[in-house]
Amino acid sequence: MFSKTKDSSNSSEPLTSSTSSESKRGAAQSGVPSIISADLRITGNLKSDGDIQVDGHVEGDIDSATLTIGEGAHVKGHISCESVRVCGTVDGAVKAKSVVMAKTARVIGDIIHDSLAIEAGAFIEGNIKRLEGVGRTSSVSAASSSSTSSSSTGSAGTAAATKPLAS
């Protein structure tokens, strides 16, 4: 078992033949997110081909397929993902095809999106712009751009004002 003699049944090739790109693909397809727990603080950028769930504090940019920002989480940096669900605080720009903001969300920065859902009570301070997609004309994109500000007035309700973006 532990002798130095070679057994004829053993080959000289390694037992694992998967490459790092294959293992990355397998991890991304498994659906298990990388979790930044509530007691963890990270200073630096995060990049993943899979899912990330942030419940702690991140000071840096995040780039992933999907991102969930928990209620007690705080992200200070730019976010670029396919899909983002914000329940906590983001201080920076958010760029994603799909953005969902829960009632506990607080975003201070621009949101660039293809699809946006905002629950009553969410706080946004910044510009909201639609991604320019294939087949869209620039006039449609410019018409859908707006500057939105909403502020929470306690748990009683929200006030929102919308005005067109000056060109």
N, C-alpha and C positions, 0 to 999 in steps of 0.2 A: 504494500500500500504506500509506504513512504520510502521505499528503497530507491536507489539511484539507477537501477537497471530499468531499461525501457521494456515495456510490455508491447507485444506485437499488435494488440488491439488499440493502443493509443496512437493517434496520428500526430504529426508535427504541427498541424493547424490548430489555432486557438478554438476553444469550445464555443465562444460567442462570436458570431460573424456579423452582427448588426453594426452598422456605422452610426456615427453620432447624429446624422441627419435622419436616419430611420428611427432612432430612439426619440428624437425631438418630435417627429411626426406622431409617434405613438402616444407620447405624453399630451400633445395638443389635442389629439382625437379622443382621449380618454374622458374628457369632460370634467376632470378634477381640477379645481382652481388652485393657483398658488395663493396662499393666505398670508396677509400681513396682519398679525393679531393686534388687539387693542393695546397691549403693553409694549409694542415694538415701534421704534422711531427709526426711519431710514433717511439718510441724507445721500442722495445720488439718484441717477436715472434708472428706471425699471423698463426692461424690454422683454416681451414674451410673445411667442406665437400662439399661446393658449389663453386661458382665462386667469384674471387676477382679481382677488377680493381684498380690499383694503379696509381694515377696521382700526388701524393705528394711524400714525402720522408719517407722511412722506413729503420730503422737501426735495423735489426733482421732477423731471418729466416722466410720464408714463406712456408707453406704447405697447398695446396688446390687442388681441382679437376682441375680447370682451372684458369689461371692467365693471366691478360693483364697488361702490364707495358706501360703506356702512354708516349708520346714524352718528356714531361717535368719531368717525374718521375725519381727518383733515389732510388735504393735499394742497401743497403750495408748489405749483408748476403747471406746465402745459400737458394736456391729455390728448392723445391721438389714438383712436380705437375704431373698430367696426361698430361696436355697441357699448353704450355706457349707461349705467343706472346710478344716479346720484341720490343718496339719502343723507349724506353728511355735508361737509364744507369743502369747496374748491376755490382756491385763490389762484386763478390763471385761466387761460383759454381752453375750451373744450372743443375738439373737432372729432366728429363721429357721424357715421351714416344714421345711426339710431341713438337718440338721447332721451332718456326717461328721467324726469325729476320728481322725486317723491315730495310729500308735503313738508318733510323735515330738511329738504335740500337748501343749500345756500351756495350760490355761485357768484363770485365777483370776477368777472372776465367775460370775454366774448364766447358765444356758443355758435359754432358752425356745424350745420346738420343737414341731413336729408329728410329725417323724420324726427319730430319733437313732440313729446308729451309732458305736460306740466300739471301736476296736481295742485289744487287750491292750497295756498299756504306756503308754497315754494318761494324763495327769495332769489331774484336775479338782478345783478347790477352790471350792465354791459350791453353790447350789441348782440342781436340774434340775426344770423345770416344763414341762408339756405345754400347748401353745396351746389355748385354748378355741375349738373350731370350731363350725360350724353343725350342729345336730342332736345335739350332746352335751349331757348334763345336767351341772349343777354337781357332783353327787355323783360322777359318773364322773371328772370333771376333778380333783376333790379327792383321789380315791382314787389317781390316777396321779401326783400330785405327790410328790416325795421330796427329801430332802436327801442328797446323795451326796458322799463324799470318797474319793478314791483317791490314793495316793502311790506313786511309783515307787521301788523298792528296788534301784536299779542295773539292769543288763541281765538280772539273774537272774529277775526276775518283778515282780508287782505285788501290793499288798494293798489290799483295798477293804472299806469298811464302809458299810452302808446302814441308815438308820433312818427311820421315818415322820415326816413333818413335823407338828409340834405346831400345833394350831389355836388 
